[in-house]
């Protein structure tokens, strides 16, 4: 199980040597509760930012432990405690279940219909596929359109070079990352690199340096390089919704600094904390946000990034085979 869990992490962040390792706990309900609570108390990066009283949460859940009998009820109780963090990057993994917090997007309109983008008005049936990128020309061939569904799925420079070359007669480009729940930060950086003329600071990250809730390093620059040979220097619109999360949130944050880019749609889902995992005495793994990421103004991006143009997919348009967000992007690019 451990290999599987680590494979889904965006990156592995090592604890600085000045941090103390949590005290070992016995493999009991009490010991596992203490281990989990302490990991979040000393390693989670958003307790102060989210104004979470973790001591009060300790009291609420600790008093329920004596009444819990069995592995599954105990797992559910620990999952409920982690839900108090309201963080889509926080999960508890066991052999029989994974706790997850989904209200970060379930409480919002979807603003995306996958069948809609594959109608004849947009990609149609004969769209191109290059790596994980689905692409074609829309708006009477005037605008290139790429749908990228997951930053877990690979694409190459050759894929992107071929696509952009096929759009040589287009005056603008749309990259749709709605419902893209994230994946690899390497892919988000690579995708963004095609839209910069020079290496650019596009954000910052800080790392935990101590057990205190606000013990962080000085900000470290996040840099987006300009690809040396593949560059799109015409207008580009990035389409977003609440399910644009994690590595997609990072990509959108980078693209806010691209010289010819606009963001169109809904606010992204956030997920601005670089995740790390730790093991409980019983072998369960907890994943949590460990290093906060920021935009160039040192504003936290945990709760998402506002679009340049805010627009929702309307039910009336959808019923008529029209994607309101794509159409608004086309209008803006004109």
N, C-alpha and C positions, 0 to 999 in steps of 0.2 A: 504494500500500500504506500509506503514512504516514497518509493520511486515515482509512483503515479502522481502523488501530491506535489512533489517538487517539480515535475515536468510541467505543471500548469501555472507555476509562479511566473510572474513577469520578469523577475530578476532575483538573485540571491544577494542580500545585503548582510555582510558580516558585522557582528557587534564590535564596536571599538574596544580595544583592550582595556580601557579604563572602566568599563561597565562590569558590574558584579553579576555573576550567574545566580539565578534564583535558587533558593535553598531546596534541596531534595525533599520530596514529600512521599509518604507511603501510598501504596496502591489501594486506597480505600475511597469511598465517596467523599469523605472529608478531605483526604489528601489531594484528590484530583480537583476538588473545588478550589482548595487553597492554591494549587499550582496554576490553574486556569486564571483565577482572579489576579494573582500576582504577575503573571505574564502580561496581561492587559494593563495592569496598574503601572508596570515599569517599562513596557516596551511599546504599547500602543501610542500613536503620535497625535491623536486628535481629542484627548480627554478635555484639555483646557479650551481648545478651539471650539468644541461643541458644547461647552459648559455642562459637562456630564459629572455629576457627583458620584464617583465610583465607590466611595465609602458607603453612601446610602444604599447603593445597589447591592453591595456586599451584605448589608443587614437584611434587606428584603429577601434575597435568595438563600443566604446561609441558614436562616431560620426554617426554611422549607426542607432542608436535607434530611432531618430525622424522619420525616413522613414519607420519604421517597423509598420505594422498594423495587429493585430490579434495574437492569442495565438500561433498558429503553426509557423508562420514566426519568432516570437520572440524566441521560443524554438530552432528553427534551427540555429538562429544566435548565441545563447548561446552555442549550441553544437559545432559550428564551432570555437568559441573562446577556448573551452576546448580542441579541437583537436590540438591546438597549443602546447599543453603539450606533445603530442606524447606518450601517456601512456594508455596501455590497461586496467589499473585499474581505469581510470577516466570515469565516466558516469554521465549523468543527467537523472533523472527518473521523468516522468510525468504520468498522467493517460492514455495518448494516445501514448507515444513513449519513447524510451530509446536511448539517444545519445551514440555512441560508436566509438572508434578508433581502427581499425583493421589492419592498414598498418604494424603494428609490425610483422605480419606473412604473410599478403597478398603479400608483396614485396619480398617474398622468396620462393624457391621451397618447395613443400609439403614434399618430402622425406618419404612418407608413403602411403601405399595402403592397406586399411582394408581387401578387398577381398583376397589379396595376402596371408596374414598370415593364412587364413582359408583354404588354398589349402592343398592337401595331402603331399606336401613337408614340411609343417610346422605343424600347429595345426590340420588340417583336419576337419572332421565333428564331430568326437567323442571325442572332447577335454573335459577336466574336467572343472567344474564351482564350485568355492568355494567362497561364498560371491560375491564380484565384480571382482574376479580374474579368468581369463580364462587361463588354463594351460595344458601342455602336454610335452612329450619328443620329441626332434628333433635330427637330425644328428645321425640316427640309434640308438637312445636311449641314446646317450652319454651326451647330454646336456638337462637340464630342461629349459622350456620356460614359462614365465608368461606374459600375456598381461593385463595391468591395464589401463582402459580408462578414469577414472575420480577420482580424490581425493575427489569428493563429495560423491562417493559411498562407503559404508562401507565394511570392512572385519574384521575378528577377529583373535586373536591368534590361535584359534582352526583351522580356515581356513588355516592359513599359516603353522601351524605345520603339518597338513595333507599333504599339497602340498610338503613341503620339505622332509617329510618322504617318499613320493612317488618317490622323486628324489634321494633316498639314493644310487642308483647305478650310478648316473650321476657324472661326474668329474667337472662339471661347470654348471652355471646357467645364463640365460638371463632374465632380466626384461625390458620389452618394455613399455615405457611411452610416445611414440610418439603420438601426437594428444591429450594428456592429458592436458586439459586447467586449471587444478588446482582444488581447493576446500578447504579441511580442512587441516590446518597445523598440527593438531593432528594426522591425518592419515599419513602425510609425515614423521613425527617423528617416528611413530609406525613402518612404513615400513622400515625405515632406521635402526631401533634398532636391527633388526635381523642379521645385518652384522657387528656389532662391538663387540670386545672382552671386552671393558671397556668403561665407560662413557667418552665421548670425546667432547671437545670444537670444534664445526664445523662451527662457524661463530659468527657474532656480529650484534646487532641492536642498533640504537640510537633513542631517542624520542624527539619530539619538546618541547622546554622549553620556547619559547618566540615568538614574532611576526616577528622577523627578519628572513630572508630567510635561514640563517645558524645558527640559535639558536637551538642547539641540546645538549642533555645530553652526558655524557661520554659513550663510547661503553659498552654495556651490553652483556655478553657472551650468545650465543645460544648453548645449550648442547644437544647432542644426547646420550641417555642412551643405554647401552647394555642390550638386553632382558635377563632376568635371566635364562631362560630355552630353548628358541628357538634361535639358532644361526647357521648360514650358514658360515662356515669358509673355503670354497673352492672358487675358482675364480668366479666372477660375473661381467657381463657386463650390463650396463644400456644403452638402446637405446633411443636417443633423436632426436627431430626435433624442428623447430621454434615454433610449437604449444605446446611444453612442457613449460607451463607458470605458474606463480604464485606459488601455493603450490607445483607444480611439479618442478619448478625452485628451490624451497627450498629443496625438496628431493634430487635433483641432487647435489646441493651445499653440503648437508650433506654427500652424497655418495663419493664425491671427497676425503673425509678423511677416508673412510672405507679401512681397510688394504688390501683387496683382490679385490678391485673394479676398473674397468675402465669404461669410458664413451665413447660410440661409436655412431657416426652419425653426426648430424648438431648441431650448437650452439643452446642452448635453447632460448625461446622467452623472457626470463626475467620476469619482473613483481616483482621486488625485494622490492617494497614499501608496507608495511602493510597498508591496506586500512581502512579508516574511512568514515563516512557519516555525512552530516549536512543538515539542512532544510532551504529552502528559504522562504520568506514571503508568497508566493503563494502556498506553500505546496510541491513544487517540492523538490526532494532530490538530492544532489550531492555526489557522492562517489569519493574519491581521495586518493592518496598515502600520508600517514602521517608520517611513520617511516621507514627510509632507512635501508636495511639489507646488510650485507657484508660477504665476505668469510673470511677465517682465516688470510689472509694477509691484512685485512681491505680494500679490493677492492670492490667497489660497484657492486652488481649483478643485478641492474636494467635492464641493456641491455643484459643480458644473460650470460651463462656459456659455455666456449669453451669445446669441447669434447677432450678426450685423443687421440682418433683416429677420424679424420675428414673424412667422407665418405658420398657420395650422392647416392640415389637410381637412377640408370640409366634407361633410357627408354628401352634400349635393353634388360637388365636383366628382367625388369618388363614384357615385351612382351613375354619372355620365362619362366614366372612363377617363377622368382628368385628375392628375396629381397636382394639387394646388401648390405644393412646395416646389416641384420641378418647374411649373409654369411661372412662379414668382422669380425663380432663379434665372430663367430665360429672359424675362422682362428686365431684370437688373443687369444682366450681361449685355443686353442690347444697348 
